[in-house]
Amino acid sequence: MNSQNAAGTSQSNAQEGQNAAGTTHSNAQEGSTADAKGTQRPLLFFYPDTAELFECPVESVDAVAKEIALMSRLSENLIEARQALGVAHAAWLEQQANVALRPQLEANLKEAIKKEEAATAEVHEHLEETPAFNKDGVWELLPLRKTAAGKDKYSGQRFTYVRSSKVKNHFRRYKLDSDKPQLKSFLVKDATTGNYKLDHEKIQEKLDEAFKKAKLHEWKTPPWGREWAPEFAEAFNKAAKFKSPDDPNAMCEFSGGTQILRLFAGAGASAKAESTIKSFDDLLHLRGEVAASAKAKGEVGGVLADGNIKATLYLPWKSGLELWIPAPTESQSGAISWKSTPDTTLGFFRISLAAKAEASCGASLLAEGGVEFKLGRDGKTQKVKGTRATRNAAQMQQPKLDVTKVEVKADAGGDLKAFAGVEAEASVEGAFEWRRPQEKVKWTSFASVKPGVSGQAGAGAQAAFHITYDDKFRILMRAGLCVGVGLKGEVEAAVDVVNMAEFAWWAKTQIAYAGDKNLQYFAKDAFRTFVAMYTLAIAKGKEIGAYVGKQFDEMRTELTDFIRTQPRAFLNAIRNAHDSLLNSLAEVKGYIVYALKSIADRFDEWRLEATDAISRILAAAQIRNELENVYQFTSSEIAVKGNAQVARNEIGQFVGTSQLAMVESRMRVDPAPGFGFVFNDSAAYRMQQGTALAWMDPKTTAGDGSQMA
């Protein structure tokens, strides 16, 4: 007998309280072996799924021990590799600005990717022929042994996992005398709570009866003693809340999919390995903070009663993904060229999800390392499942996404067929989040991810993002475009009333930082609806969320009627607007300029005020291209192009051609990522252009939170 084989040793010495099977002397040298002479004895296990006693005769111990060791190694290696990858990636993202450390950090990340891929490949190699885990492909057995006391109460492995096809001929099986499947025969009603719980005396009695049928042993009494059943039942009852033993779902925690979930969660790993697992966060590649609904240390029954993981995932990772768009270059002659397209940043984006993943789905998330978004079988619910992840060092080192991309590269494929089946999907809730340019840490949600989806889901996003509108704005994202970070499929988010203001700010930021070019995010009708909604909110001084659910024609009529019947109120609203004006798109500004010109033409007494309001609109533009777009959309129709030159000439007649020329001359050509929106006639705007101006009295400008130094 060789003590290097941890699983074999753990099982051969599992019968604590008995005479030792053999003795040896060990040393502290890592990887060393120590031989011992002794007599091997049969191994005994309890299989709760079928309420059976499993006996492994002496001649089969070696084969069973090797299978146990293999399955434990698969789990432990995968856990350790995922932990190492998460740590290496987090270190890279946090320290990549450190030039001295970059080479070592990069080498560590690449090595961690290799090890994680190797661990995943080994799992696939050994489990690729295993049938769906909810079809008895893997057995989850509990070693029957005496438990130690005090600090040593838990030792060895809690669970033993074996592929049924590899060991089914090595066990003698004895069915416990029970009239219901699984452990339902051992449930009794608690008079105090009304819930059902396991009766340890019944379990002990039936195990003893089954033990008497086993002939290949020398023990006079069951080797697991009198403590095993009470401790098992106590831990199980803490986590289990069964209303009735006849409930068909009451014992779903014993499904094959749940058993394999616990394997990949480390339940079958050694005590040493388990001590390094603080939460499922470690297993999910540091994607977020994760809590297990029941994972009590040392309590076999508590873990057994748990059949799911509850996780908050940040995808593709917690620090977010930088969105960017290729920007054309402009020559001195004014010609536009796409031959050289420097990146223009659009800020950082991530998806936060709360998922309750049961059985095979939880196992697939833990084992495969990637996340796939998909529609449920009803076509109306949004689901996720685990999928084979492809890691790309370059993408992980510089997490960026070109929002104009429409092609999804081929992935590694080859998800384990064992995860197919009714338990392979988990519903999700969460949000699309972004980090404002001036923020370094704070993330804000601008759309909600919910289980239910609209008709657009499954139709396919036209690019990285695609926005439509029915009763609310809906964003469909192609997660598969995030090549090399382990995401697949499409995910839909809806912009609820509470998200509407942040969504408007996000949309403005995206367009502004792209040089005020249409990113093709919006379907045409959705975009016009957004412009009408935003314009109406400014005109009436309301939150934009107040108009969620209204249709374009309805809002256009309300807006034109308000301007026609209450021009004074409209004029005052524009003059008093601040952040909402800065945050408005050129299409909104253009329509407001047209309305102000109309008021000035109708009411001579308000002409000067209307002219001041037009100047304020022009001052709210951030770059020259936005100002050109304001001219272009100065039209009687919302978000419809007019004649830009005619509009410019008419505006010049109001504000003065020299004043208009001065506005144009002070405008930046390029956006200023990292800075908030400010009026272009302010000192803060000039500072964004790189002109260093300073005052002795720093103060914050009204409304936008930016500062003048």
C-alpha positions in Angstrom: 0.0 0.0 0.0 1.5 3.4 -1.0 0.5 6.5 0.9 1.2 8.8 -2.1 -2.3 7.9 -3.5 -4.3 10.2 -1.4 -7.7 8.8 -2.4 -6.6 5.2 -1.9 -5.2 6.0 1.5 -8.2 8.0 2.5 -10.6 5.2 1.6 -8.5 2.3 2.9 -8.2 4.1 6.3 -11.8 5.3 6.1 -13.0 2.8 8.6 -11.9 4.9 11.6 -12.2 3.3 15.0 -11.1 -0.1 13.5 -7.8 -1.7 13.7 -5.3 -0.1 11.4 -5.0 -1.6 8.0 -1.2 -1.0 8.1 1.4 1.2 9.6 4.2 3.3 8.1 6.5 6.3 8.8 6.2 9.4 6.7 8.5 12.3 6.1 8.0 16.0 5.2 9.5 15.7 1.7 6.9 16.8 -0.8 6.0 14.1 -3.3 7.7 11.3 -1.3 6.2 7.9 -0.8 6.1 5.6 2.2 5.2 1.9 1.9 3.2 0.0 4.5 2.4 -3.6 4.9 -1.2 -4.3 5.9 -4.4 -6.0 5.2 -6.9 -4.2 3.0 -10.6 -4.4 4.0 -13.8 -3.9 2.0 -15.0 -0.3 1.6 -18.6 0.7 2.4 -20.5 3.6 0.9 -24.0 5.0 1.2 -25.7 6.1 -2.1 -28.6 8.5 -1.1 -30.0 8.8 -4.6 -31.3 5.2 -4.5 -31.0 4.6 -0.7 -28.5 1.8 -1.2 -25.5 0.4 0.7 -22.5 -0.1 -1.6 -19.9 -2.6 -0.7 -16.6 -2.7 -2.5 -14.8 -6.1 -1.9 -11.1 -6.2 -1.3 -10.2 -7.3 -4.8 -11.9 -4.2 -6.2 -10.5 -1.6 -3.9 -7.6 -0.7 -6.1 -9.7 -0.1 -9.2 -12.3 1.9 -7.2 -9.6 3.9 -5.4 -8.0 4.9 -8.7 -11.4 6.0 -10.1 -12.0 8.1 -7.0 -8.5 9.6 -7.2 -9.1 10.5 -10.9 -12.4 12.2 -10.3 -11.0 14.1 -7.3 -8.0 15.2 -9.3 -10.2 16.6 -12.2 -12.1 18.7 -9.7 -9.1 19.9 -7.7 -7.0 20.7 -10.8 -9.8 22.7 -12.3 -10.5 24.6 -9.1 -6.8 25.5 -8.6 -6.3 26.5 -12.3 -9.4 28.8 -12.3 -8.2 30.4 -9.1 -4.7 30.9 -10.5 -6.1 32.4 -13.7 -8.4 34.8 -11.8 -5.5 36.0 -9.6 -3.2 36.4 -12.6 -5.8 38.3 -14.6 -6.7 40.6 -11.7 -3.0 41.4 -11.1 -2.6 42.3 -14.8 -5.6 44.6 -14.9 -4.6 46.3 -11.7 -0.8 46.7 -12.4 -0.5 46.9 -16.2 0.6 50.6 -15.9 3.6 49.4 -14.0 6.2 49.1 -16.8 8.7 47.2 -14.6 6.1 44.5 -13.7 4.5 44.1 -17.1 6.7 41.4 -18.6 6.3 39.2 -15.5 2.6 39.9 -15.2 2.1 39.0 -18.9 4.0 35.8 -18.5 2.0 34.8 -15.4 -1.2 35.4 -17.3 -0.2 33.4 -20.3 1.0 30.5 -18.1 -2.3 30.6 -16.1 -4.3 30.5 -19.3 -2.3 27.4 -20.4 -2.9 25.6 -17.1 -6.6 26.4 -17.1 -7.0 25.2 -20.7 -5.1 22.0 -19.7 -7.3 21.4 -16.7 -10.5 21.9 -18.8 -9.2 19.7 -21.5 -8.5 16.9 -19.0 -12.1 17.2 -17.7 -13.4 16.8 -21.3 -11.0 13.9 -22.1 -12.3 11.8 -19.2 -15.9 12.9 -19.2 -16.7 13.3 -22.9 -18.3 9.8 -23.1 -20.2 10.2 -19.9 -23.9 10.4 -20.6 -26.1 13.3 -19.3 -25.5 13.5 -15.6 -29.2 13.4 -14.9 -29.1 9.9 -16.4 -27.0 8.2 -13.7 -23.7 8.9 -15.4 -21.9 9.8 -12.2 -22.5 8.4 -8.7 -22.1 10.5 -5.6 -21.3 8.2 -2.7 -20.8 8.9 1.0 -18.0 6.9 2.7 -19.4 5.2 5.7 -17.0 5.6 8.6 -16.7 6.8 12.1 -16.2 10.5 12.5 -13.5 11.9 14.7 -14.1 14.4 17.5 -13.1 18.0 18.2 -11.0 19.8 15.6 -10.5 16.5 13.7 -14.3 16.0 13.3 -13.9 16.2 9.6 -11.1 14.4 7.8 -10.7 12.8 4.4 -13.2 13.2 1.7 -16.8 14.2 2.3 -18.0 12.8 -1.0 -16.7 10.2 -3.4 -17.5 10.6 -7.1 -17.1 7.8 -9.6 -18.2 7.2 -13.2 -20.8 4.5 -13.0 -19.6 2.9 -16.2 -16.2 2.4 -14.8 -17.0 0.9 -11.4 -20.5 -0.6 -11.6 -19.0 -4.2 -11.7 -16.9 -3.5 -8.6 -19.7 -3.0 -6.1 -22.2 -5.2 -4.3 -25.4 -3.2 -3.8 -27.9 -3.6 -0.9 -31.2 -1.7 -1.1 -32.4 -0.3 2.1 -35.8 -1.4 3.1 -37.9 1.7 2.0 -41.1 2.2 0.2 -40.2 5.5 -1.4 -37.4 6.6 -3.7 -34.2 8.4 -2.5 -34.5 9.3 1.2 -38.3 10.0 1.3 -39.0 7.0 3.4 -36.9 8.5 6.2 -38.8 11.8 6.4 -41.0 12.5 9.5 -43.1 15.5 10.2 -41.8 18.0 12.7 -44.7 18.8 15.0 -43.3 22.3 15.8 -42.6 23.6 12.2 -44.9 21.4 10.2 -42.0 20.6 7.8 -40.6 17.2 7.1 -37.1 16.2 8.2 -34.8 13.2 8.1 -35.2 10.8 11.0 -31.7 9.6 11.9 -33.0 6.6 13.8 -34.8 5.3 10.8 -31.7 5.7 8.6 -29.5 4.0 11.2 -32.0 1.1 11.5 -32.2 0.5 7.8 -28.5 0.8 7.2 -27.9 -1.8 10.0 -30.4 -4.2 8.3 -28.7 -3.8 5.0 -25.2 -4.2 6.6 -26.3 -7.7 7.9 -26.8 -8.8 4.3 -23.2 -8.0 3.4 -21.1 -11.1 4.0 -17.6 -10.0 3.0 -16.4 -8.5 6.2 -15.2 -9.4 9.6 -16.9 -6.7 11.6 -19.4 -7.6 14.2 -21.0 -4.2 14.2 -21.3 -1.6 11.5 -18.0 0.2 11.1 -19.5 3.7 10.8 -20.5 3.7 14.4 -23.6 5.4 16.0 -22.7 9.0 15.2 -22.7 9.0 11.4 -26.5 8.9 10.9 -27.4 11.6 13.5 -24.7 14.0 12.2 -25.7 13.4 8.6 -29.4 14.0 9.4 -28.8 17.1 11.5 -26.8 18.8 8.8 -29.2 17.8 6.1 -32.2 19.1 8.0 -30.7 22.5 8.5 -30.7 23.1 4.7 -33.8 21.1 3.6 -37.3 22.6 3.8 -39.7 19.9 2.7 -43.4 20.4 3.1 -44.4 16.9 2.1 -42.5 13.6 1.5 -44.8 13.1 -1.6 -43.7 16.3 -3.3 -42.0 15.0 -6.5 -39.5 17.9 -6.4 -38.7 17.6 -2.7 -35.6 15.5 -3.3 -34.4 17.1 -6.5 -31.1 17.8 -4.8 -30.2 14.1 -5.5 -30.4 14.4 -9.3 -27.3 13.4 -11.3 -26.9 17.0 -12.4 -26.8 18.1 -8.8 -24.2 15.5 -7.9 -21.8 16.6 -10.6 -22.4 20.3 -9.6 -21.1 19.4 -6.2 -18.1 17.6 -7.7 -17.0 20.7 -9.6 -17.7 22.9 -6.6 -15.1 20.9 -4.7 -17.4 18.9 -2.5 -15.4 15.8 -3.5 -12.1 17.4 -3.1 -9.7 16.8 -0.2 -10.0 18.7 3.1 -6.8 20.6 2.1 -8.2 21.7 -1.2 -11.5 22.7 0.4 -9.8 24.9 2.9 -8.7 27.2 0.0 -12.2 27.6 -1.4 -13.8 30.6 0.2 -16.8 30.9 -2.2 -17.9 30.0 -5.7 -16.3 33.3 -6.7 -13.0 31.3 -6.8 -14.5 28.8 -9.1 -16.1 31.3 -11.5 -12.8 33.0 -12.4 -13.2 36.0 -10.1 -16.2 37.2 -12.1 -18.1 38.5 -9.0 -19.1 37.9 -5.4 -20.8 34.6 -5.1 -22.6 32.9 -2.2 -23.5 29.2 -1.9 -27.0 28.8 -0.5 -25.7 25.9 1.6 -22.1 24.9 1.8 -21.4 24.3 5.5 -17.9 23.2 6.2 -17.7 19.6 7.4 -21.4 19.0 7.2 -22.0 16.3 4.6 -25.8 16.5 4.9 -25.8 20.3 4.6 -24.0 20.1 1.3 -26.1 17.2 0.1 -29.3 19.1 0.7 -28.1 22.0 -1.5 -28.7 21.7 -5.2 -27.9 25.1 -6.6 -25.5 28.0 -6.6 -26.5 31.6 -6.3 -24.1 33.9 -8.0 -23.6 37.5 -9.0 -21.5 37.5 -12.2 -19.8 40.5 -13.7 -19.3 39.7 -17.4 -16.9 39.6 -19.0 -15.2 40.6 -15.8 -15.5 43.0 -12.9 -13.3 45.7 -14.3 -15.4 45.9 -17.4 -14.8 45.9 -21.2 -13.7 49.1 -23.0 -15.9 49.9 -26.0 -14.4 51.7 -28.9 -15.1 52.7 -32.5 -12.7 53.1 -35.4 -12.7 56.9 -36.2 -11.8 58.1 -39.7 -9.0 60.6 -40.2 -9.4 64.0 -41.8 -6.7 65.5 -44.1 -5.9 69.2 -44.3 -8.1 69.5 -47.4 -11.0 68.2 -45.4 -11.1 64.8 -47.1 -12.1 61.8 -44.9 -10.0 58.7 -45.0 -10.7 55.2 -43.5 -7.2 53.9 -44.2 -6.0 54.9 -40.8 -8.6 54.4 -38.1 -7.3 55.2 -34.6 -9.4 53.9 -31.8 -11.9 56.2 -30.2 -13.0 55.1 -26.7 -16.6 54.9 -25.8 -16.1 54.2 -22.1 -16.3 51.0 -20.1 -19.2 48.5 -20.1 -20.1 45.3 -18.2 -23.1 43.1 -17.5 -24.0 42.2 -13.9 -26.2 39.2 -13.5 -27.7 37.4 -10.5 -28.2 33.8 -11.4 -29.6 30.8 -9.5 -28.1 27.9 -11.3 -29.4 24.4 -10.4 -28.0 21.0 -11.1 -26.4 20.5 -14.5 -26.5 24.2 -15.2 -24.5 25.1 -12.1 -22.1 22.2 -13.0 -21.7 23.5 -16.5 -20.9 27.0 -15.3 -18.3 25.7 -12.9 -16.8 23.1 -15.3 -16.8 24.9 -18.6 -15.7 28.3 -17.4 -17.7 30.3 -20.0 -21.2 31.7 -20.1 -23.7 31.4 -22.9 -26.9 33.4 -23.2 -29.8 31.7 -24.9 -33.6 31.6 -25.1 -35.5 29.1 -23.0 -37.5 26.4 -24.7 -40.6 28.6 -24.5 -38.9 31.4 -26.5 -39.9 33.9 -23.9 -37.4 33.6 -21.2 -33.7 34.6 -21.0 -31.4 31.9 -19.8 -27.7 31.1 -19.3 -25.7 28.0 -19.2 -22.0 27.1 -19.0 -20.1 26.8 -22.2 -16.5 25.8 -23.2 -14.5 29.0 -22.8 -11.8 30.1 -25.2 -9.1 32.3 -23.6 -7.2 34.8 -25.6 -4.3 36.4 -23.9 -4.3 39.5 -26.1 -8.0 40.1 -25.5 -7.6 39.5 -21.7 -4.6 41.9 -21.6 -6.4 44.7 -23.4 -10.2 44.1 -22.9 -11.7 46.1 -25.8 -14.7 45.7 -28.1 -15.2 47.4 -31.5 -18.9 48.3 -31.4 -19.1 48.2 -35.2 -18.3 44.5 -35.4 -21.0 42.1 -36.7 -19.0 38.9 -37.2 -18.5 36.4 -34.4 -15.4 34.2 -34.7 -15.7 30.5 -34.3 -15.2 29.3 -30.7 -13.7 26.2 -29.2 -17.0 24.4 -29.1 -17.2 20.9 -27.7 -19.4 21.5 -24.7 -19.7 18.4 -22.6 -22.8 16.5 -23.7 -23.4 15.5 -20.1 -24.7 19.0 -19.6 -27.5 18.7 -22.1 -31.0 18.2 -20.8 -33.8 19.8 -18.8 -31.5 21.1 -16.1 -29.1 22.9 -18.4 -30.4 26.4 -18.2 -30.7 29.0 -15.4 -32.8 32.2 -15.6 -31.0 35.5 -14.9 -31.7 39.0 -13.7 -29.3 41.9 -13.7 -28.3 45.0 -15.6 -26.1 46.6 -18.2 -23.7 48.9 -16.4 -21.3 51.6 -17.5 -18.6 53.7 -16.0 -19.0 57.4 -16.8 -15.9 58.9 -18.3 -15.0 61.0 -15.3 -15.6 58.0 -12.9 -12.7 55.7 -11.9 -14.6 53.2 -9.7 -18.4 53.8 -9.7 -20.6 51.8 -12.0 -24.1 52.8 -12.9 -26.9 50.7 -14.5 -28.6 52.0 -17.6 -30.8 49.0 -18.6 -32.2 46.0 -16.8 -31.7 42.3 -17.7 -34.8 40.3 -16.8 -36.0 36.7 -17.3 -38.7 37.8 -19.8 -37.7 38.9 -23.3 -39.3 40.8 -26.2 -39.9 39.6 -29.7 -36.5 40.9 -30.9 -34.6 38.3 -28.8 -33.4 35.5 -31.0 -33.6 37.7 -34.2 -30.0 38.5 -34.0 -28.3 41.8 -33.1 -27.0 43.8 -36.1 -23.9 44.8 -34.3 -22.4 44.9 -30.8 -25.5 46.7 -29.7 -28.9 47.1 -31.3 -31.7 49.2 -29.8 -35.4 49.0 -30.5 -38.5 50.5 -28.9 -42.0 49.1 -28.2 -43.3 50.2 -24.9 -39.7 50.8 -23.7 -36.2 50.8 -25.2 -34.6 47.4 -25.5 -30.9 46.7 -26.1 -29.8 43.5 -27.7 -26.1 42.8 -27.2 -24.1 40.2 -29.1 -22.0 38.8 -26.2 -20.2 36.5 -28.7 -18.3 39.5 -30.1 -16.3 39.6 -26.9 -13.8 37.1 -28.4 -11.5 35.4 -26.0 -13.3 36.1 -22.8 -15.7 33.2 -22.6 -19.1 34.7 -23.7 -21.5 33.4 -26.2 -25.0 34.2 -27.5 -27.1 37.4 -27.1 -28.5 39.1 -24.1 -31.4 41.6 -24.0 -31.8 44.5 -21.5 -34.8 46.8 -21.1 -34.6 50.5 -20.2 -37.2 51.0 -17.4 -38.4 54.3 -16.1 -35.7 54.4 -13.3 -33.0 53.8 -15.9 -34.1 56.3 -18.5 -32.0 59.3 -17.4 -28.9 57.2 -17.2 -29.6 55.5 -20.5 -29.9 59.0 -22.1 -26.6 60.0 -20.7 -25.0 56.8 -21.9 -26.4 57.2 -25.4 -25.2 60.8 -25.6 -21.7 59.8 -24.3 -21.4 57.1 -26.9 -22.3 59.4 -29.8 -20.3 62.4 -28.5 -17.1 60.3 -28.0 -17.5 58.9 -31.5 -17.2 62.4 -32.9 -21.0 62.9 -33.0 -21.4 60.1 -35.6 -24.4 57.8 -35.6 -23.2 54.5 -34.2 -26.1 52.6 -35.8 -27.1 51.4 -32.3 -30.7 52.5 -32.8 -33.3 51.2 -35.2 -34.6 54.2 -37.1 -38.0 54.3 -35.4 -36.5 53.8 -32.0 -34.1 56.7 -32.5 -36.8 59.1 -33.6 -38.8 58.1 -30.5 -35.8 58.7 -28.3 -35.3 62.2 -29.8 -39.0 63.1 -29.4 -39.0 61.8 -25.8 -36.0 63.8 -24.8 -37.1 67.0 -26.5 -40.5 66.7 -24.8 -38.9 66.2 -21.4 -36.8 69.4 -21.8 -39.7 71.4 -23.0 -42.0 70.5 -20.1 -39.2 70.3 -17.5 -39.9 66.7 -16.6 -37.8 63.6 -16.2 -37.4 61.7 -19.4 -38.7 58.5 -17.7 -42.2 60.1 -17.5 -42.7 59.4 -21.2 -41.6 55.8 -21.2 -44.4 53.8 -22.9 -45.6 56.6 -25.2 -45.3 56.3 -28.9 -43.6 58.7 -31.3 -46.8 60.1 -32.9 -48.3 60.7 -29.5 -45.3 62.6 -28.3 -44.8 64.6 -31.4 -48.4 65.9 -31.2 -48.0 66.7 -27.5 -44.7 68.6 -28.2 -46.0 70.7 -31.2 -49.2 71.5 -29.3 -47.2 72.7 -26.3 -44.9 74.9 -28.3 -47.9 76.4 -30.2 -50.1 77.0 -27.2 -47.5 77.8 -24.5 -44.5 79.4 -26.2 -43.6 81.4 -23.1 -43.3 78.2 -21.0 -41.3 76.5 -23.7 -38.9 79.5 -23.9 -38.4 79.6 -20.2 -37.8 75.8 -20.0 -35.0 76.0 -22.6 -33.4 79.0 -20.9 -33.4 77.2 -17.6 -32.2 73.8 -18.8 -28.6 72.9 -18.0 -27.5 69.2 -17.7 -30.4 68.1 -19.9 -29.3 70.5 -22.6 -25.7 69.5 -22.5 -26.7 65.8 -22.6 -29.1 66.2 -25.5 -28.2 64.9 -29.0 -27.7 67.2 -32.0 -31.1 66.1 -33.3 -32.8 67.4 -30.1 -30.8 70.7 -30.3 -31.7 71.1 -33.9 -35.4 70.7 -33.4 -35.3 73.1 -30.4 -33.5 75.7 -32.5 -36.2 75.4 -35.2 -38.9 75.9 -32.6 -37.1 79.0 -31.1 -36.8 80.6 -34.5 -40.5 80.1 -35.0 -41.3 81.7 -31.7 -39.0 84.7 -32.5 -40.8 85.1 -35.9 -44.2 85.0 -34.3 -43.6 87.2 -31.2 -41.4 90.3 -31.7 -41.4 90.9 -27.9 -39.8 87.6 -27.3 -37.3 87.7 -30.1 -34.3 88.8 -28.0 -35.0 86.0 -25.4 -35.4 83.4 -28.2 -32.1 84.6 -29.7 -30.4 84.2 -26.3 -31.9 80.7 -26.0 -30.5 79.8 -29.5 -27.1 81.0 -28.4 -27.4 78.8 -25.4 -28.2 75.8 -27.6 -25.1 76.4 -29.7 -22.9 76.8 -26.6 -24.1 73.3 -25.5 -22.5 71.6 -28.5 -19.3 69.8 -27.6 -17.4 69.5 -30.9 -17.5 71.1 -34.3 -19.2 68.0 -35.9 -22.0 68.2 -33.4 -22.6 71.8 -34.2 -22.7 70.9 -37.9 -25.3 68.3 -37.0 -27.4 70.9 -35.1 -27.5 72.9 -38.3 -28.4 69.8 -40.3 -31.3 68.8 -38.0 -32.8 72.3 -37.6 -36.0 71.1 -39.2 -39.7 71.2 -38.6 -39.7 67.4 -38.4 -38.1 65.6 -35.4 -34.8 63.9 -36.3 -35.2 64.6 -40.0 -32.4 66.3 -41.9 -33.0 69.8 -43.3 -30.7 72.1 -45.3 -27.7 72.7 -43.1 -26.5 75.8 -45.0 -29.9 77.4 -45.0 -30.2 76.7 -41.3 -26.8 78.2 -40.6 -27.6 81.4 -42.5 -30.9 81.8 -40.6 -29.3 81.2 -37.3 -26.7 83.8 -38.2 -29.4 86.3 -38.8 -30.5 85.9 -35.2 -27.3 85.6 -33.2 -25.1 87.6 -35.7 -22.7 86.1 -38.3 -19.6 87.3 -36.4 -20.9 85.8 -33.1 -21.7 82.5 -35.0 -18.2 82.5 -36.5 -16.7 83.0 -33.0 -18.7 80.0 -31.7 -17.4 77.9 -34.5 -13.8 79.0 -34.0 -13.7 77.9 -30.4 -15.1 74.5 -31.0 -12.9 71.4 -30.6 -12.6 69.1 -33.6 -12.0 65.9 -31.5 -14.0 64.7 -28.5 -12.5 64.8 -25.0 -13.0 61.4 -23.4 -12.6 61.5 -19.6 -14.2 64.9 -19.2 -17.8 65.8 -18.5 -20.0 67.9 -20.9 -19.7 71.7 -20.3 -20.8 74.7 -22.3 -18.2 75.6 -24.9 -18.1 79.3 -23.8 -16.9 78.3 -20.3 -13.4 78.3 -18.9 -13.8 74.6 -18.1 -14.3 73.9 -21.8 -11.1 75.7 -22.7 -9.2 73.6 -20.2 -10.4 70.5 -22.0 -8.7 71.8 -25.1 -5.3 71.8 -23.3 -5.1 75.5 -22.5 -4.0 75.8 -18.9 -5.9 78.5 -17.1 -5.9 78.9 -13.4 -7.7 80.9 -10.8 -7.0 81.4 -7.1 -10.6 80.6 -6.2 -11.5 77.1 -7.5 -15.2 76.5 -7.7 -17.6 73.9 -9.2 -19.7 74.9 -12.1 -23.5 74.6 -11.7 -25.0 71.3 -12.4 -22.4 69.1 -14.1 -20.0 68.5 -11.3 -16.9 69.6 -13.3 -14.5 72.1 -11.8 -12.6 75.2 -12.9 -9.1 75.1 -11.4 
